[in-house]
């Protein structure tokens, strides 16, 4: 396009189709040079290169400029409809139980991450002693809360630990305390109707996930075990 403009301008001057004052000629020449520079710059843009402007844009492989807009996070959830008063009562009870144990599950996930980072910085020969020291500290901090949990709340906690860590409670005990301790604690849990090998499943535990969405609000994140 820049070449056509230059040829047309020269042809008009040669045929004396019109005569420009000298100042106009300078302005027209500057305009043509500027236009040619912009055209060459546009052609030099490689496909996929963002173009600086007031709004972000993207040049695709065909040379088309596509504006980019970043929209805020939006959640779309259907309104929960209960078929009976009894179903609503069960949901309210589940809500109470989840809200009570969820902070414990989050604390477990946080402590596990911190423990793993700490173990990376020390010799393996000191791992067991460090784990025992941490266990004693956690018992002192959470013993009262854990002993006050009902059987149902304990089952929910086991599921939520898997949600936060992507590991069952059984595998965590086995990793840090050994297979024998894991076997003993699993046997004790089974006696009270629980299972340390229980996992968190989005479809099966969708009511729990809905409650966590309600609790977290804008801070809600998908379960850790489903992020990768």
C-alpha positions as CSV (number, residue, x, y, z in Angstrom):
1,X,0.0,0.0,0.0
2,X,2.9,2.4,0.8
3,X,4.3,1.7,-2.7
4,X,1.0,2.7,-4.4
5,X,0.9,6.0,-2.5
6,X,4.4,6.9,-3.6
7,X,3.8,6.0,-7.3
8,X,0.6,8.0,-7.3
9,X,2.3,11.0,-5.7
10,X,5.1,11.0,-8.2
11,X,2.8,10.6,-11.2
12,X,0.7,13.5,-10.2
13,X,3.8,15.7,-9.8
14,X,5.1,14.6,-13.2
15,X,1.8,15.2,-15.1
16,X,1.4,18.6,-13.3
17,X,-2.1,17.5,-12.3
18,X,-1.8,19.9,-9.4
19,X,0.9,22.1,-8.0
20,X,1.6,22.2,-4.3
21,X,3.3,25.1,-2.5
22,X,6.7,24.1,-1.3
23,X,5.6,23.8,2.3
24,X,2.7,21.5,1.3
25,X,5.2,19.4,-0.6
26,X,7.3,19.0,2.5
27,X,4.3,18.0,4.6
28,X,3.0,15.6,2.0
29,X,6.5,14.0,1.7
30,X,6.7,13.6,5.4
31,X,3.2,12.1,5.5
32,X,4.2,9.5,2.9
33,X,7.4,8.6,4.7
34,X,5.5,8.3,7.9
35,X,2.9,6.1,6.3
36,X,5.5,3.9,4.7
37,X,7.3,3.5,8.1
38,X,4.1,2.5,9.8
39,X,3.2,0.0,7.1
40,X,6.7,-1.6,7.2
41,X,6.4,-1.8,11.0
42,X,3.1,-3.5,10.8
43,X,4.4,-6.0,8.3
44,X,7.5,-6.6,10.6
45,X,5.2,-7.8,13.5
46,X,5.7,-11.5,13.8
47,X,2.5,-13.6,14.4
48,X,1.8,-14.1,18.0
49,X,3.6,-10.9,19.2
50,X,1.6,-8.7,21.6
51,X,1.3,-5.1,20.3
52,X,1.8,-2.3,22.9
53,X,-1.4,-0.2,23.1
54,X,-3.8,1.0,25.7
55,X,-5.6,-2.3,25.6
56,X,-3.7,-5.6,25.3
57,X,-4.0,-7.2,21.8
58,X,-2.7,-10.3,20.0
59,X,-1.7,-10.7,16.4
60,X,-2.6,-14.1,15.2
61,X,-1.0,-16.1,12.4
62,X,-3.1,-14.4,9.8
63,X,-2.0,-10.9,10.9
64,X,-5.3,-10.0,12.5
65,X,-5.2,-8.0,15.7
66,X,-7.3,-9.5,18.5
67,X,-8.0,-7.5,21.7
68,X,-7.4,-9.3,25.0
69,X,-9.6,-8.7,28.1
70,X,-9.1,-10.2,31.5
71,X,-12.4,-10.9,33.2
72,X,-12.9,-11.4,36.9
73,X,-13.5,-14.9,38.3
74,X,-17.2,-15.8,38.2
75,X,-18.8,-18.9,39.8
76,X,-22.1,-20.2,38.5
77,X,-23.9,-22.5,40.9
78,X,-27.4,-23.8,40.9
79,X,-29.7,-23.2,43.8
80,X,-29.9,-26.2,46.0
81,X,-33.4,-27.6,46.2
82,X,-34.3,-29.9,49.0
83,X,-37.0,-32.6,48.4
84,X,-38.0,-32.7,52.1
85,X,-37.5,-31.1,55.5
86,X,-35.5,-34.2,56.5
87,X,-33.1,-33.7,53.6
88,X,-32.6,-30.1,54.5
89,X,-32.0,-31.1,58.1
90,X,-29.3,-33.6,57.0
91,X,-27.6,-31.0,54.9
92,X,-27.6,-28.5,57.8
93,X,-26.0,-31.2,60.1
94,X,-23.4,-31.9,57.4
95,X,-22.7,-28.2,57.1
96,X,-22.0,-27.9,60.8
97,X,-19.8,-31.0,60.8
98,X,-17.7,-29.8,57.8
99,X,-17.3,-26.3,59.2
100,X,-16.0,-27.8,62.5
101,X,-13.3,-30.1,61.0
102,X,-12.3,-28.1,57.9
103,X,-9.8,-25.9,59.8
104,X,-8.1,-29.1,61.1
105,X,-7.8,-30.5,57.6
106,X,-6.3,-27.2,56.3
107,X,-3.9,-27.2,59.2
108,X,-2.9,-30.8,58.4
109,X,-2.1,-29.9,54.8
110,X,-0.1,-26.9,55.9
111,X,1.9,-28.9,58.5
112,X,2.6,-31.7,56.1
113,X,4.0,-29.2,53.5
114,X,6.2,-27.6,56.2
115,X,7.4,-30.9,57.5
116,X,8.4,-32.1,54.0
117,X,10.4,-28.9,53.4
118,X,12.1,-29.2,56.8
119,X,13.1,-32.9,56.2
120,X,14.8,-31.8,52.9
121,X,17.2,-29.7,54.9
122,X,18.4,-32.4,57.4
123,X,20.0,-35.8,57.2
124,X,17.7,-38.8,56.9
125,X,19.1,-40.1,60.2
126,X,17.3,-37.2,62.0
127,X,14.0,-37.6,60.2
128,X,12.4,-40.0,62.8
129,X,13.3,-37.9,65.8
130,X,12.1,-34.7,64.1
131,X,8.8,-36.4,63.2
132,X,8.3,-37.6,66.8
133,X,9.0,-34.1,68.1
134,X,6.5,-32.6,65.7
135,X,3.9,-35.2,66.6
136,X,4.2,-34.4,70.3
137,X,3.7,-30.7,69.5
138,X,0.7,-31.4,67.4
139,X,-0.9,-33.6,70.0
140,X,-0.5,-30.8,72.6
141,X,-2.0,-28.3,70.2
142,X,-4.9,-30.3,68.7
143,X,-5.6,-33.1,71.3
144,X,-8.6,-31.4,72.8
145,X,-10.2,-30.6,69.4
146,X,-9.6,-34.1,68.1
147,X,-11.0,-35.9,71.2
148,X,-14.2,-33.9,71.1
149,X,-15.0,-34.9,67.5
150,X,-17.9,-37.3,66.9
151,X,-17.4,-40.4,64.7
152,X,-19.1,-38.7,61.8
153,X,-16.9,-35.7,62.1
154,X,-13.8,-38.0,62.2
155,X,-14.9,-39.6,59.0
156,X,-15.3,-36.2,57.3
157,X,-11.9,-35.1,58.6
158,X,-10.2,-38.2,57.1
159,X,-11.8,-37.3,53.7
160,X,-10.8,-33.7,54.0
161,X,-7.2,-34.5,54.8
162,X,-7.1,-36.5,51.5
163,X,-8.6,-33.4,49.8
164,X,-6.0,-31.1,51.2
165,X,-2.9,-33.3,50.8
166,X,-3.8,-35.7,48.0
167,X,-2.8,-38.5,50.4
168,X,-4.9,-40.7,52.6
169,X,-4.4,-40.5,56.4
170,X,-3.2,-44.1,56.2
171,X,-0.4,-43.3,53.7
172,X,0.7,-40.3,55.8
173,X,1.0,-42.4,59.0
174,X,2.8,-45.1,57.1
175,X,5.2,-42.7,55.5
176,X,6.2,-40.9,58.7
177,X,5.6,-43.5,61.4
178,X,6.0,-46.8,59.6
179,X,3.8,-49.6,58.4
180,X,3.2,-51.1,61.9
181,X,1.9,-47.8,63.3
182,X,-0.3,-47.4,60.2
183,X,-1.7,-50.9,60.7
184,X,-2.5,-50.3,64.4
185,X,-4.2,-46.9,63.8
186,X,-6.2,-48.4,60.9
187,X,-7.4,-51.2,63.1
188,X,-8.4,-48.7,65.8
189,X,-10.2,-46.6,63.2
190,X,-12.1,-49.6,61.8
191,X,-13.3,-50.5,65.3
192,X,-15.1,-47.1,65.5
193,X,-16.5,-47.3,62.0
194,X,-13.9,-45.2,60.2
195,X,-11.3,-46.0,57.6
196,X,-8.0,-44.2,57.3
197,X,-7.8,-45.2,53.7
198,X,-10.9,-43.2,52.8
199,X,-10.5,-40.8,49.8
200,X,-12.2,-37.6,48.8
201,X,-14.3,-38.0,45.6
202,X,-15.9,-34.9,44.0
203,X,-18.9,-36.7,42.8
204,X,-19.6,-38.8,45.9
205,X,-18.8,-35.8,48.3
206,X,-20.4,-33.1,46.2
207,X,-22.4,-31.8,49.2
208,X,-19.2,-31.3,51.2
209,X,-17.6,-29.5,48.2
210,X,-20.7,-27.3,47.9
211,X,-20.4,-26.4,51.6
212,X,-16.7,-25.5,51.2
213,X,-17.6,-23.3,48.3
214,X,-20.1,-21.5,50.5
215,X,-17.5,-21.2,53.3
216,X,-14.6,-20.1,51.2
217,X,-16.5,-17.7,48.9
218,X,-14.1,-15.8,46.7
219,X,-11.2,-17.6,48.3
220,X,-12.4,-21.0,47.1
221,X,-10.0,-23.2,45.2
222,X,-10.5,-26.6,43.7
223,X,-9.2,-29.5,45.8
224,X,-5.4,-29.9,45.9
225,X,-5.6,-33.5,44.7
226,X,-7.4,-32.4,41.5
227,X,-5.2,-29.4,40.6
228,X,-2.7,-31.4,38.5
